[in-house]
Amino acid sequence: MASCTTHTIQLCVIVLLAVTYMHVPATAIIVVPSSNCYTFDNESRLVDFTHLVGKVFEYKEQGSLPSDLVVEFCKDVQKRSQEGGYLEFGRFVSFRSFLTGSDPIDYIQKMHNGDLVHCETTFKKMGRTAQVNIICGHCSNKVCKDEQGCICSISYHERMCRVIVELAIPCVKSGPRVFKGFTVGFHPRSSEIVYNGFTQFGFEQPHHGFSFQTEQIHVSLYLSAKSSLSGLIGKPTFKVNPVKGLGVTLVGFNGAMPSTLSPTVLNVNWRCEIARTNPYEVNIFIPVEGYDPIEFTLTKKCGYIQEKESDPMKGWAIFGIVSCMFIVLSSLLCCGGFIYKTRAEHLYGLDALPGIAVLSAFLDAVGRPRGYLPADNPSENHASHTSWEHAAGTTQVAQRTNDMAYGTT
């Protein structure tokens, strides 16, 4: 009996672990690297060289004047000589200068804005420049003494004020496949949360120092991507920690394909059901076909419980239903009254319509002319009456005069 109970408990634990594993994403959040010393391989996978930033590689040149070419990885390229001192051949500015190469070159670093000595007339006055061709592995012409790599060869282009360096290093393993060009922000043209497929600092983990306040129950997120790849974006999902206490719904993403010119709005509606000291964590997960998913975390404070807000469309729905019922009942009563008056009272046409008698009486009362004078000014009424009597008397006198004149010879 005890063995059966133990076996049952173990089975339950295994099932719970399996369910938990199914709900946890298999990949970690793709966070922007801590430096700009990174690039992508031919499959858009992240290759981060942050651990080599500032690493010095020296190459001793042969000649009458001893000089060295020094490459500071992801920083600059310098030529150092005993007589001439340091001569800058350009600096590494941003990750956009770290490109993917083609066989046998794996990656390319471009340095710009070097010294202008004897290079004042270069293209756009950029000064001296350098290009570092990176080979993952070993040099074809020599064996590196340093385990972290070495410079295989260099070539100068004096007219172009340029140096090309071939550098062999053990490359790091490619990371997650980044959905480049994808952004998420709080405004149509912003990317505070996700930029170029990377989750920005502050949104890659909870409790990052910024949380939405209790009274803010709606947050709008604007998603944009390259129009040619926007069809790969799936429907966003979310996970809340703790599970109970914060009601969350995602509204607005209904299969619309976001683009850089027309971002798609994803509305996060959340309501505090249980107040707590620590903020709630909402992990939003956006799947992308063929790429690692986009994932970021938002946090919300719940200082008090929020009541459910009424739906503004509910009132209009009730009004529509009542209006329809009123129209239907009015039509039924009108038809019933018409049939009754036609058969019982033998009325036809407009006379058989219910209420037509009342309407006719009202119109007759409104249109009937007045048969009396207003009694606002009694003196005017008296004067009018006197004038009428005077006119009547005058008419009678005139008639008598005419009669007498007619009988006179």
C-alpha positions in Angstrom: 0.0 0.0 0.0 2.8 2.4 0.9 4.7 1.6 -2.3 1.6 2.3 -4.4 1.2 5.6 -2.6 4.8 6.5 -3.2 4.6 5.6 -6.9 1.4 7.7 -7.3 3.2 10.7 -5.7 6.2 10.3 -8.0 3.9 10.1 -11.0 2.1 13.3 -10.0 5.4 15.1 -9.6 6.5 14.0 -13.0 3.2 15.2 -14.6 3.4 18.6 -12.9 7.0 19.0 -14.0 6.0 18.1 -17.6 3.1 20.6 -17.6 5.4 23.3 -16.2 8.0 22.6 -18.8 5.3 22.8 -21.6 4.3 26.3 -20.4 7.8 27.7 -20.1 9.4 28.8 -23.4 12.3 26.6 -24.6 14.5 29.5 -25.5 15.7 32.4 -23.4 15.0 36.1 -24.1 17.2 37.5 -26.8 18.8 40.4 -25.1 20.9 43.1 -26.8 24.6 42.3 -26.2 26.4 44.4 -23.6 28.7 45.9 -26.2 28.5 46.8 -29.9 31.1 44.1 -30.8 28.7 41.6 -32.3 27.4 40.6 -35.7 25.3 38.0 -37.5 26.2 34.9 -39.5 24.6 34.0 -42.9 21.6 32.6 -41.1 20.9 35.7 -39.0 22.2 34.0 -35.9 23.9 36.2 -33.3 27.7 36.1 -32.9 28.8 38.0 -29.9 32.5 39.0 -29.6 32.1 41.1 -26.4 34.7 39.0 -24.6 37.4 40.1 -27.1 36.7 43.9 -26.9 40.1 45.7 -26.6 42.1 42.5 -27.2 45.5 43.6 -28.7 46.9 41.7 -31.7 50.4 42.9 -32.9 52.2 42.3 -36.2 55.9 43.1 -36.5 56.7 44.5 -40.0 60.0 43.7 -41.7 62.0 46.7 -43.0 64.7 49.3 -42.3 62.5 51.1 -39.8 61.0 48.8 -37.2 57.3 49.3 -36.8 54.3 47.3 -35.6 50.7 47.2 -36.7 48.4 46.9 -33.7 44.8 45.8 -33.9 42.7 46.5 -30.8 39.7 44.3 -31.4 36.5 46.3 -31.9 38.4 49.5 -31.1 40.9 50.7 -33.6 43.9 49.9 -35.9 47.3 51.7 -35.3 50.7 51.7 -36.9 53.4 52.3 -34.3 57.0 53.1 -35.3 60.0 54.4 -33.3 60.3 57.6 -35.4 56.7 58.3 -36.5 54.9 57.4 -33.3 51.3 56.3 -33.6 49.4 56.6 -36.8 45.7 55.9 -36.5 44.1 53.9 -39.3 40.5 54.2 -38.1 38.2 53.4 -35.2 35.4 50.9 -34.7 32.2 53.0 -34.3 29.1 50.7 -34.1 27.9 47.2 -34.8 26.9 48.3 -38.3 30.6 48.2 -39.1 30.7 44.5 -38.2 29.7 42.6 -41.4 29.3 39.1 -42.5 32.0 38.0 -45.1 32.2 35.3 -47.7 34.5 32.3 -47.9 37.3 32.2 -46.8 36.6 35.4 -44.8 33.9 34.9 -42.1 33.5 38.4 -40.8 34.7 42.0 -41.7 35.3 44.9 -39.4 35.6 48.3 -40.9 37.4 51.2 -39.2 36.9 54.8 -40.3 38.0 58.4 -39.4 41.7 57.8 -38.9 44.5 60.4 -39.0 44.6 62.9 -41.9 48.4 63.1 -42.2 49.1 63.0 -45.9 45.5 61.8 -46.4 43.6 65.1 -46.5 42.2 64.5 -49.9 40.7 61.1 -49.3 37.0 60.3 -50.1 34.7 62.6 -48.1 37.8 63.5 -46.0 37.5 60.3 -44.0 41.2 60.1 -43.4 42.9 56.8 -43.0 40.8 53.7 -42.9 41.3 50.0 -42.1 39.5 46.7 -42.9 40.0 43.7 -40.6 39.1 40.4 -42.4 38.4 37.8 -39.7 39.0 34.1 -40.3 37.5 31.7 -37.9 40.3 29.2 -37.3 44.0 29.4 -38.2 46.1 31.3 -40.7 47.0 29.6 -43.9 50.6 30.8 -43.9 51.6 30.6 -40.2 50.8 29.2 -36.8 49.7 31.6 -34.1 51.6 31.5 -30.9 48.7 33.0 -29.0 45.7 30.7 -28.4 43.3 33.7 -28.9 44.6 34.3 -32.4 47.0 36.4 -34.4 47.5 38.6 -37.5 48.2 36.5 -40.5 49.1 39.3 -43.0 48.7 43.0 -43.8 48.6 45.0 -47.0 48.8 48.8 -47.5 47.1 50.9 -50.1 49.1 54.1 -49.9 47.1 56.0 -52.5 43.8 55.1 -50.7 45.3 55.6 -47.3 44.0 52.2 -46.3 45.3 49.0 -44.7 43.8 45.6 -45.0 44.5 43.2 -42.1 43.9 39.4 -42.1 43.2 38.2 -38.5 42.6 34.6 -37.4 40.8 33.9 -34.2 38.8 31.1 -32.7 35.2 32.3 -33.2 32.4 31.8 -30.7 29.5 29.6 -31.4 26.5 31.2 -33.1 23.7 32.1 -30.8 19.9 32.5 -31.3 18.5 33.4 -34.7 17.5 37.0 -34.4 14.4 38.4 -36.3 16.3 41.5 -37.5 14.3 44.7 -38.2 11.5 43.9 -35.6 10.7 46.6 -33.1 8.3 47.1 -30.2 7.7 50.5 -28.6 5.2 52.7 -26.8 4.8 55.0 -29.9 4.5 54.3 -33.6 8.1 55.2 -34.4 9.8 54.1 -31.1 11.6 51.0 -30.0 12.1 51.2 -26.2 11.2 47.6 -25.6 12.5 45.7 -28.7 15.0 47.0 -31.3 16.2 45.1 -34.3 14.9 41.9 -32.8 16.7 42.4 -29.4 14.9 42.9 -26.1 16.3 46.1 -24.6 17.7 46.5 -21.1 15.0 47.0 -18.5 12.5 44.7 -20.3 14.5 41.5 -20.3 13.8 40.6 -16.7 11.2 41.6 -14.0 11.7 44.2 -11.3 13.8 46.4 -13.5 12.9 49.6 -11.6 10.1 50.7 -13.9 6.6 49.5 -13.3 3.2 50.8 -14.6 1.1 52.4 -11.9 -2.2 51.0 -10.6 -4.4 53.5 -12.3 -3.0 52.8 -15.8 -5.3 50.0 -17.0 -4.4 50.2 -20.7 -1.0 50.1 -22.4 -0.6 50.3 -26.2 2.4 48.6 -27.8 3.4 49.3 -31.5 4.9 46.4 -33.5 6.8 47.0 -36.7 8.8 44.7 -39.0 10.0 44.4 -42.5 7.0 44.0 -44.8 8.6 41.1 -46.6 8.9 39.1 -43.3 5.9 40.4 -41.3 3.9 37.3 -42.3 6.1 35.2 -40.1 4.9 36.8 -36.9 2.5 34.7 -34.9 -0.2 35.6 -32.3 1.2 37.0 -29.1 0.6 35.1 -25.8 1.4 36.0 -22.2 2.1 34.6 -18.8 1.5 36.3 -15.4 3.5 35.9 -12.3 1.9 35.3 -9.8 -0.8 33.6 -11.7 -3.7 35.0 -9.7 -4.4 38.6 -8.9 -4.0 40.4 -12.2 -6.5 40.1 -15.0 -4.7 40.5 -18.4 -6.0 40.5 -21.9 -4.3 41.2 -25.2 -6.4 43.0 -27.8 -5.7 44.3 -31.3 -3.4 41.8 -32.9 -5.8 40.0 -35.3 -3.5 38.6 -37.9 -2.6 42.1 -39.2 0.9 42.2 -40.7 2.9 45.0 -39.2 5.3 47.0 -41.3 7.6 50.0 -40.8 5.1 52.3 -42.4 2.0 50.9 -40.7 2.8 49.4 -37.2 0.3 47.1 -35.6 -1.1 48.1 -32.2 -1.2 45.5 -29.4 -3.3 46.7 -26.4 -2.5 45.3 -23.0 -5.5 45.6 -20.8 -4.8 44.7 -17.1 -6.9 45.1 -14.0 -5.8 44.6 -10.3 -7.9 41.9 -8.7 -5.7 41.4 -5.6 -3.6 44.2 -4.2 0.0 43.3 -3.3 3.3 45.0 -2.4 5.5 43.7 -5.2 4.5 44.4 -8.8 3.0 41.7 -11.1 5.2 40.4 -13.9 3.6 40.0 -17.4 5.8 38.1 -19.8 4.7 38.6 -23.4 5.8 36.0 -25.9 5.6 36.7 -29.7 6.4 33.6 -31.9 8.2 34.1 -35.2 8.3 31.3 -37.8 11.9 30.1 -38.4 13.4 32.5 -35.8 13.8 32.5 -32.1 10.7 34.2 -30.4 10.5 37.7 -29.2 10.0 37.9 -25.5 9.9 40.8 -23.0 8.5 41.5 -19.6 6.3 44.3 -18.3 5.5 44.9 -14.6 2.5 46.6 -13.0 1.9 47.8 -9.5 -1.4 47.0 -7.7 -1.9 49.3 -4.8 -5.6 48.6 -4.6 -8.3 46.5 -6.2 -9.9 47.8 -9.4 -13.5 47.2 -10.3 -14.5 46.0 -13.7 -15.2 48.9 -16.0 -18.5 48.9 -17.8 -18.4 48.2 -21.5 -19.5 51.4 -23.4 -20.9 49.2 -26.2 -23.2 47.4 -23.8 -25.5 50.5 -23.5 -25.8 50.9 -27.2 -26.6 47.2 -27.5 -29.5 47.5 -25.0 -30.7 50.7 -26.8 -30.8 48.8 -30.1 -32.7 45.9 -28.7 -35.3 48.1 -27.0 -35.7 50.1 -30.3 -36.2 47.0 -32.3 -38.8 45.7 -29.8 -40.7 49.0 -29.9 -40.7 49.1 -33.7 -42.0 45.5 -33.9 -44.8 46.1 -31.3 -45.8 49.3 -32.9 -46.1 47.6 -36.3 -48.2 44.7 -34.8 -50.6 47.1 -33.1 -50.9 49.3 -36.2 -51.7 46.3 -38.4 -54.1 44.8 -35.8 -56.0 48.1 -35.4 -56.3 48.5 -39.2 -57.7 45.1 -39.6 -60.2 45.6 -36.7 -61.5 48.9 -38.1 -61.8 47.5 -41.6 -63.9 44.5 -40.5 -65.7 45.8 -37.4 -66.3 49.4 -38.2 -66.3 49.1 -42.0 -63.8 51.9 -42.5 -61.4 52.0 -45.4 -58.2 53.9 -46.5 -56.8 56.4 -44.1 -59.9 56.3 -41.9 -59.0 52.8 -40.9 -55.6 53.7 -39.6 -55.4 53.6 -35.7 -55.3 57.1 -34.3 -56.2 58.9 -37.5 -59.3 60.4 -35.9 -57.3 61.9 -33.1 -54.8 63.2 -35.6 -57.6 64.8 -37.7 -59.2 66.4 -34.7 -55.8 67.9 -33.6 -55.1 69.2 -37.1 -58.6 70.7 -37.3 -58.2 72.4 -33.9 -54.8 73.8 -34.9 -55.9 75.1 -38.3 -59.4 76.5 -37.3 -59.5 80.4 -37.6 -60.2 82.5 -34.5 -63.9 83.9 -34.2 -63.2 86.5 -31.5 -60.9 89.3 -30.8 -58.4 89.3 -28.1 -59.5 91.0 -24.9 -56.2 92.5 -24.0 -57.2 96.1 -24.7 -60.9 96.8 -23.9 -60.8 100.4 -25.1 -59.9 99.2 -28.6 -62.9 96.9 -28.6 -65.2 99.7 -27.5 -63.8 102.0 -30.1 -64.3 99.4 -32.8 -67.9 98.8 -31.6 -68.7 102.5 -31.6 -67.2 102.9 -35.1 -69.4 100.0 -36.3 -72.5 101.5 -34.8 -71.7 104.9 -36.2 -71.1 103.4 -39.6 -74.4 101.6 -39.5 -76.3 104.8 -38.5 -74.7 106.7 -41.3 -75.7 104.1 -43.8 -79.4 104.3 -42.6 -79.4 108.1 -42.9 -78.0 108.0 -46.4 -80.6 105.4 -47.4 -83.4 107.7 -46.1 -82.0 110.7 -48.0 -81.9 108.7 -51.2 -85.5 107.6 -50.7 -86.7 111.1 -50.2 -84.7 112.3 -53.2 -86.2 109.6 -55.4 -89.8 110.6 -54.6 -89.2 114.3 -55.1 -90.3 115.9 -58.3 
